[in-house]
Amino acid sequence: MPVFPAAAFFRFALTYAAVALGLAVSFRDNVLEDFLAAMGGDIDMPLYGLWAMVALVSLWALRTERRRGAAPGMAMRRLGLVFGAVLALHVGFTLVKTTMPQIVPYYADPSLTALDAWLHGDTDPWRVLEQLLGDRLLVRLTPLYQGPWLILAVLFPVILLAGDEEPRRVRRFLVLYTVAWIGMGNVVALMGMSVGPVFHDRFYDSTRFAALTRNLQDAGLDGTVMGALQQHLWSMYAAGREGFGTGLSAFPSVHVAVATVVALYCAERSLLLAIPAGIFAGTILILSVWSGYHYAIDGYVSILLIAGLWAGLRRLARFRPPEAAPTRGWHPAADPAE
């Protein structure tokens, strides 16, 4: 059978996007018009690195499929299905995320703020990070939050297609990847609707995080892509507009969830990969808190739920008979599942 269930992944993502669209239309007006009008975005975010990596990983995936015995046309088809699934997944995610405030209004920030302070010795965790690491270092690390993370968030399924020969592991991490986006970013998020520290004072008309705002301004975050994205997200929300990648939702952290999925995958493949991947995931957690995007508890919950599901799926796999590894000459067109 195919190592990567490309057609099944595409059908799932397309179904999710259709359900997300139906949900959005049920709760909001002019959904498609607003979404398409905002597709271009109002923010100048360089994506050269992303497109370069898309090209390189695509060539790698095509070469791998050809080596496995797939005809050129079938290899292109499967790669197209994976990219189509990723696009549908992210469109659906944005549609649900921007609709969630109409389903459950924001309410959880006060509780999350209090819990965060309690967990960190009656101190906001961003203050702890500022004291331990310093703003100068942290602001220099902010490009990791958009560039490398975005590349992994988009290309992780393609990396599974190109670089993994073990069907069970591929399916396990496809499940974790979709849970990080849909389970964490939609379902769990509805249980703790919150805007996050960086938007807290503007939303609740308070001064609870005034010190955080001043600290970020003094650190020069406004002059970074991260700062511009934060302003873009708030401007879109305040104007009642929705677009690709917009919407306010702090709990739990999808950034941390996706980084955790990648770290766990690297840990299964190689210790040499596990160490830098773990450091990267930890850096994403730190940046998410220091920048005010998230409460620390947002990241902690993401790590615990993803790691718990990963452990459960691995344990479940032990009770199933082993699957035969794919061999050269395998042709996906011969598999009825594809």
C-alpha positions as CSV (number, residue, x, y, z in Angstrom):
1,M,0.0,0.0,0.0
2,P,1.1,3.6,-0.4
3,V,3.4,5.0,2.3
4,F,1.5,8.3,2.3
5,P,-2.3,8.3,1.9
6,A,-2.4,11.3,-0.4
7,A,-5.9,10.9,-1.7
8,A,-7.4,10.2,1.7
9,F,-5.6,13.2,3.2
10,F,-6.9,15.4,0.4
11,R,-10.5,14.1,0.8
12,F,-10.3,14.8,4.6
13,A,-9.0,18.3,4.1
14,L,-11.5,19.1,1.4
15,T,-14.4,17.9,3.6
16,Y,-13.0,19.9,6.6
17,A,-12.8,23.0,4.4
18,A,-16.4,22.5,3.2
19,V,-17.7,22.0,6.7
20,A,-15.7,25.1,7.8
21,L,-17.3,27.2,5.0
22,G,-20.8,26.0,6.0
23,L,-20.1,26.9,9.6
24,A,-18.8,30.3,8.7
25,V,-21.7,31.1,6.4
26,S,-24.1,30.0,9.2
27,F,-22.7,32.6,11.6
28,R,-21.5,35.4,9.4
29,D,-22.4,37.5,6.4
30,N,-20.4,38.1,3.3
31,V,-17.9,35.3,4.2
32,L,-16.5,34.6,0.7
33,E,-16.4,38.3,-0.3
34,D,-14.5,39.3,2.8
35,F,-12.1,36.4,2.6
36,L,-11.2,36.9,-1.0
37,A,-10.9,40.6,-0.6
38,A,-8.3,40.1,2.2
39,M,-6.4,37.3,0.5
40,G,-3.7,39.7,-0.7
41,G,-3.2,41.1,2.8
42,D,-2.0,44.5,3.9
43,I,1.4,43.4,5.3
44,D,4.7,43.1,3.5
45,M,6.0,39.7,4.6
46,P,8.8,38.3,2.5
47,L,8.1,34.8,1.4
48,Y,11.1,34.0,-0.8
49,G,12.4,31.5,1.6
50,L,9.1,29.7,1.8
51,W,8.7,29.5,-2.0
52,A,12.3,28.3,-2.4
53,M,11.7,25.5,0.2
54,V,8.5,24.6,-1.5
55,A,10.4,24.1,-4.8
56,L,13.2,22.1,-3.2
57,V,11.0,19.8,-1.1
58,S,8.7,19.3,-4.1
59,L,11.6,18.2,-6.3
60,W,12.7,15.9,-3.4
61,A,9.2,14.4,-3.2
62,L,8.9,13.8,-6.9
63,R,12.3,12.1,-7.0
64,T,11.3,9.9,-4.1
65,E,8.0,8.9,-5.7
66,R,9.8,8.1,-8.9
67,R,12.3,6.0,-7.0
68,R,9.4,4.1,-5.4
69,G,8.2,3.2,-8.9
70,A,5.5,5.7,-9.5
71,A,5.0,7.0,-13.1
72,P,5.8,10.7,-13.5
73,G,2.2,11.7,-13.9
74,M,1.2,9.7,-10.8
75,A,4.0,11.3,-8.8
76,M,2.8,14.8,-9.8
77,R,-0.7,13.9,-9.0
78,R,0.1,12.7,-5.5
79,L,2.2,15.7,-4.8
80,G,-0.6,18.0,-6.0
81,L,-3.0,16.2,-3.8
82,V,-0.8,16.8,-0.7
83,F,-0.4,20.5,-1.5
84,G,-4.1,20.8,-2.2
85,A,-4.8,19.2,1.1
86,V,-2.5,21.6,3.0
87,L,-4.2,24.6,1.2
88,A,-7.7,23.3,2.0
89,L,-6.7,22.6,5.6
90,H,-5.4,26.1,6.1
91,V,-8.4,27.8,4.4
92,G,-10.7,25.7,6.6
93,F,-8.7,26.6,9.7
94,T,-8.9,30.3,9.0
95,L,-12.7,30.1,8.3
96,V,-13.3,28.4,11.6
97,K,-10.9,30.6,13.5
98,T,-12.5,33.8,12.3
99,T,-16.0,32.5,13.1
100,M,-15.2,31.2,16.6
101,P,-16.0,34.6,18.3
102,Q,-19.5,34.4,16.9
103,I,-19.9,30.9,18.3
104,V,-18.3,31.5,21.7
105,P,-17.5,35.1,22.7
106,Y,-14.0,35.8,24.2
107,Y,-14.2,35.2,27.9
108,A,-11.2,33.3,29.2
109,D,-8.4,35.9,29.4
110,P,-9.0,36.9,33.0
111,S,-8.8,33.3,34.1
112,L,-5.8,32.5,31.9
113,T,-4.0,35.6,33.2
114,A,-4.5,34.6,36.8
115,L,-3.5,31.0,36.2
116,D,-0.3,32.1,34.3
117,A,0.7,34.4,37.2
118,W,0.0,31.7,39.8
119,L,2.0,29.1,37.9
120,H,5.0,31.4,37.8
121,G,5.2,32.6,41.3
122,D,2.7,35.5,41.1
123,T,4.7,36.9,38.2
124,D,3.7,37.2,34.5
125,P,5.9,34.7,32.6
126,W,6.9,37.3,30.0
127,R,8.7,39.1,32.8
128,V,10.6,36.0,33.8
129,L,11.8,35.5,30.2
130,E,12.8,39.1,29.9
131,Q,14.9,38.9,33.0
132,L,16.4,35.5,32.1
133,L,17.2,36.0,28.4
134,G,16.9,39.8,27.8
135,D,14.9,41.6,25.2
136,R,17.9,42.1,22.8
137,L,18.3,38.3,22.3
138,L,14.6,37.6,22.1
139,V,13.8,40.3,19.5
140,R,16.6,38.8,17.3
141,L,15.0,35.4,17.5
142,T,11.6,36.6,16.4
143,P,12.2,35.7,12.7
144,L,12.0,32.0,13.7
145,Y,8.4,32.5,14.7
146,Q,7.4,33.3,11.1
147,G,10.0,32.0,8.7
148,P,11.2,28.5,9.7
149,W,8.0,27.8,11.6
150,L,5.8,28.7,8.5
151,I,8.0,26.5,6.3
152,L,7.5,23.5,8.6
153,A,3.8,24.3,9.1
154,V,3.2,24.2,5.3
155,L,5.6,21.6,4.2
156,F,5.5,19.0,7.0
157,P,3.0,16.7,5.1
158,V,5.2,16.9,2.0
159,I,8.3,16.0,4.0
160,L,6.4,13.0,5.2
161,L,5.6,12.1,1.6
162,A,9.2,12.5,0.5
163,G,11.2,11.3,3.4
164,D,9.5,8.5,5.3
165,E,9.2,4.9,4.2
166,E,7.3,3.7,7.3
167,P,3.5,3.8,6.7
168,R,2.5,3.7,10.4
169,R,4.7,6.6,11.4
170,V,3.5,8.6,8.4
171,R,-0.2,8.1,9.3
172,R,0.5,8.7,13.0
173,F,2.1,12.1,12.3
174,L,-0.6,13.1,9.8
175,V,-3.0,12.5,12.6
176,L,-0.9,14.7,15.0
177,Y,-0.5,17.4,12.4
178,T,-4.3,17.6,11.7
179,V,-5.0,17.5,15.5
180,A,-2.6,20.4,16.0
181,W,-4.6,22.5,13.6
182,I,-8.2,21.3,13.9
183,G,-8.3,19.7,17.4
184,M,-6.2,22.3,19.1
185,G,-6.8,25.4,17.0
186,N,-10.6,24.9,16.6
187,V,-12.1,22.4,19.1
188,V,-10.0,23.1,22.2
189,A,-9.8,26.8,21.4
190,L,-13.6,27.1,21.7
191,M,-13.2,25.9,25.3
192,G,-11.0,28.8,26.2
193,M,-11.7,31.7,23.9
194,S,-9.1,34.3,24.5
195,V,-7.3,37.1,22.7
196,G,-3.9,36.8,24.4
197,P,-1.8,39.3,26.4
198,V,-0.8,41.5,23.5
199,F,-4.4,42.2,22.6
200,H,-5.8,42.0,26.1
201,D,-5.8,45.7,27.0
202,R,-7.3,46.8,23.7
203,F,-10.0,44.2,23.9
204,Y,-11.0,44.6,27.5
205,D,-10.1,48.3,27.8
206,S,-7.7,47.7,30.7
207,T,-4.1,48.4,31.6
208,R,-3.3,44.9,32.9
209,F,-0.6,44.3,30.3
210,A,0.5,47.9,29.8
211,A,4.0,47.0,31.0
212,L,4.2,44.2,28.4
213,T,3.2,46.7,25.7
214,R,5.8,49.2,26.8
215,N,8.5,46.5,27.0
216,L,7.7,45.3,23.4
217,Q,7.9,48.8,22.1
218,D,11.2,49.5,23.9
219,A,12.6,46.2,22.5
220,G,11.8,47.4,19.0
221,L,9.2,44.7,18.2
222,D,7.2,47.2,16.2
223,G,10.0,47.2,13.6
224,T,9.9,43.5,13.0
225,V,7.7,41.2,11.0
226,M,6.2,39.8,14.2
227,G,5.2,43.3,15.3
228,A,3.7,44.1,12.0
229,L,1.7,40.9,12.0
230,Q,0.4,41.7,15.5
231,Q,-0.8,45.1,14.3
232,H,-2.3,43.5,11.2
233,L,-4.2,41.0,13.2
234,W,-5.7,43.6,15.4
235,S,-6.5,46.0,12.6
236,M,-8.3,43.2,10.7
237,Y,-10.3,42.2,13.9
238,A,-11.1,45.9,14.8
239,A,-12.4,46.5,11.2
240,G,-14.5,43.4,11.3
241,R,-12.5,41.9,8.4
242,E,-11.4,38.4,7.9
243,G,-8.6,37.1,5.6
244,F,-6.2,34.2,5.2
245,G,-4.3,33.7,8.4
246,T,-6.2,36.2,10.5
247,G,-8.4,35.8,13.6
248,L,-7.6,36.2,17.3
249,S,-7.2,33.0,19.4
250,A,-4.7,32.5,22.1
251,F,-5.6,29.3,23.9
252,P,-4.1,26.8,23.1
253,S,-1.0,27.7,21.0
254,V,-1.1,26.2,17.4
255,H,2.4,27.5,16.9
256,V,3.7,25.4,19.8
257,A,1.5,22.4,18.9
258,V,2.9,22.3,15.4
259,A,6.5,22.8,16.6
260,T,5.9,19.9,19.1
261,V,4.7,17.6,16.3
262,V,7.8,18.3,14.3
263,A,10.0,17.8,17.4
264,L,8.4,14.5,18.2
265,Y,8.8,13.4,14.6
266,C,12.5,14.3,14.6
267,A,12.9,12.4,17.9
268,E,11.5,9.3,16.3
269,R,13.9,9.6,13.3
270,S,17.2,10.5,14.9
271,L,18.7,11.8,18.1
272,L,20.8,14.3,16.0
273,L,17.5,15.7,14.7
274,A,15.8,15.6,18.1
275,I,18.1,18.0,19.8
276,P,17.8,20.9,17.4
277,A,14.1,20.2,16.9
278,G,13.5,20.3,20.6
279,I,15.4,23.5,21.0
280,F,13.4,25.0,18.1
281,A,10.1,24.0,19.8
282,G,11.2,25.5,23.1
283,T,12.2,28.7,21.3
284,I,8.7,28.9,19.7
285,L,7.2,28.5,23.2
286,I,9.5,31.2,24.6
287,L,8.8,33.7,21.8
288,S,5.0,33.1,21.9
289,V,5.0,34.1,25.6
290,W,7.5,37.0,25.5
291,S,5.8,38.6,22.5
292,G,2.4,38.4,24.2
293,Y,0.8,36.3,21.5
294,H,0.1,33.6,24.1
295,Y,-0.2,32.9,27.8
296,A,2.4,30.3,28.9
297,I,-0.4,27.9,29.8
298,D,-1.4,28.0,26.1
299,G,1.9,26.4,25.1
300,Y,1.9,24.0,28.1
301,V,-1.5,22.6,27.2
302,S,-0.4,22.2,23.5
303,I,2.7,20.3,24.5
304,L,0.9,18.1,27.0
305,L,-2.0,17.2,24.6
306,I,0.1,16.6,21.6
307,A,2.7,14.6,23.5
308,G,-0.1,12.6,25.2
309,L,-1.7,11.8,21.9
310,W,1.6,10.8,20.4
311,A,2.3,8.4,23.3
312,G,-1.2,6.9,23.0
313,L,-0.8,6.4,19.2
314,R,2.6,4.7,19.6
315,R,1.2,2.4,22.3
316,L,-1.8,1.5,20.1
317,A,0.5,0.7,17.2
318,R,2.1,-2.0,19.3
319,F,-1.1,-4.1,19.3
320,R,-1.4,-4.1,15.5
321,P,0.4,-6.5,13.2
322,P,3.4,-5.1,11.3
323,E,2.9,-3.7,7.8
324,A,5.0,-4.7,4.9
325,A,7.4,-1.9,3.8
326,P,6.9,-0.5,0.3
327,T,9.0,-2.0,-2.4
328,R,10.5,-0.7,-5.7
329,G,8.0,-1.0,-8.5
330,W,5.1,-0.1,-6.3
331,H,2.6,1.9,-8.2
332,P,0.0,3.9,-6.3
333,A,-2.6,3.5,-9.1
334,A,-2.8,-0.1,-8.3
335,D,-3.9,0.6,-4.7
336,P,-7.7,0.8,-4.4
337,A,-7.3,3.2,-1.4
338,E,-5.7,5.7,-3.7
